[in-house]
Amino acid sequence: MDKINKNFNNNINQLSFKGDTNNMSKDEQIIDYTHKCVNFLYDIAQREVPENGIFSKVYAGYNVPESNNQVIFYIEYNENNPKDLRRLVASCHHKNSDRLFYQNMFEGTKSQILDFIDEPDNFKYFLDSAKHVSNTVDEYYSSR
């Protein structure tokens, strides 16, 4: 289910993508950016997500090509069980907005989250989730 967080902080550390994407279609760019975000999220989660307890979110995001949207994947602790559970989230917001639309993707221990991210078959879920939350943002702002 999609949700809105009106208290979103627009200060996201965006990945700096290197390489020429000028010859790529929008869909190819989204695939490339999502792949880079997933890899970055895995690396940072290994280092910065503890096995237990409360921690600051770790995240990776990118600007959606030909759009005013920014997709952000992040890992946070589960507020109902911060000792053991972590949550993987796909989210999106429109630039110049504090509204965050998000979709919970997976919940589990740190090792389960890392296994989920590392599983190649799950990449399509990351891609579909990114497109879904971005489309939700577009629908919301087109109706205003």
Backbone hydrogen bonds, N-H to C=O, Kabsch-Sander energy under -0.5 kcal/mol:
donor,donor_aa,acceptor,acceptor_aa,energy
3,K,102,Y,-1.5
5,N,100,L,-2.6
6,K,4,I,-0.6
8,F,5,N,-0.7
8,F,98,D,-1.6
10,N,8,F,-0.6
12,I,10,N,-1.8
14,Q,12,I,-1.2
15,L,61,G,-1.7
17,F,15,L,-0.8
21,T,19,G,-0.7
24,M,21,T,-1.7
29,Q,25,S,-2.4
30,I,26,K,-2.4
31,I,27,D,-2.3
32,D,28,E,-2.5
33,Y,29,Q,-3.3
34,T,30,I,-2.6
35,H,31,I,-2.4
36,K,32,D,-2.2
37,C,33,Y,-2.4
38,V,34,T,-2.6
39,N,35,H,-2.2
40,F,36,K,-2.4
41,L,37,C,-3.1
42,Y,38,V,-2.2
43,D,39,N,-2.1
44,I,40,F,-2.8
45,A,41,L,-2.4
46,Q,42,Y,-2.1
47,R,43,D,-1.3
48,E,44,I,-3.1
49,V,45,A,-1.8
53,G,82,P,-0.7
58,V,75,I,-1.8
60,A,73,F,-2.3
62,Y,71,V,-2.3
64,V,69,N,-2.5
67,S,64,V,-1.0
70,Q,93,H,-2.4
71,V,62,Y,-2.4
72,I,91,S,-2.7
73,F,60,A,-3.0
74,Y,89,V,-2.3
75,I,58,V,-2.5
76,E,87,R,-2.2
78,N,85,L,-2.3
79,E,77,Y,-0.6
81,N,78,N,-1.1
84,D,81,N,-0.8
85,L,81,N,-2.2
86,R,108,G,-3.3
87,R,76,E,-3.2
88,L,106,F,-3.2
89,V,74,Y,-2.8
90,A,103,Q,-2.5
91,S,72,I,-2.3
92,C,101,F,-2.6
93,H,70,Q,-1.9
95,K,68,N,-4.0
97,S,94,H,-1.1
100,L,5,N,-1.9
101,F,92,C,-2.9
101,F,99,R,-0.5
102,Y,3,K,-1.9
103,Q,90,A,-2.9
105,M,88,L,-3.0
106,F,88,L,-1.5
108,G,86,R,-2.3
113,I,109,T,-2.6
114,L,110,K,-2.7
115,D,111,S,-2.4
116,F,112,Q,-2.3
117,I,113,I,-2.6
118,D,114,L,-2.4
119,E,115,D,-1.1
122,N,119,E,-2.0
123,F,120,P,-1.6
126,F,122,N,-1.7
127,L,123,F,-2.6
128,D,124,K,-3.1
129,S,125,Y,-2.5
130,A,126,F,-2.5
131,K,127,L,-2.3
132,H,128,D,-2.5
133,V,129,S,-2.6
134,S,130,A,-2.0
135,N,131,K,-2.6
136,T,132,H,-2.2
137,V,133,V,-1.9
138,D,134,S,-2.3
139,E,135,N,-2.7
140,Y,136,T,-2.3
141,Y,137,V,-2.4
142,S,138,D,-2.0
143,S,139,E,-1.1
144,R,141,Y,-0.8
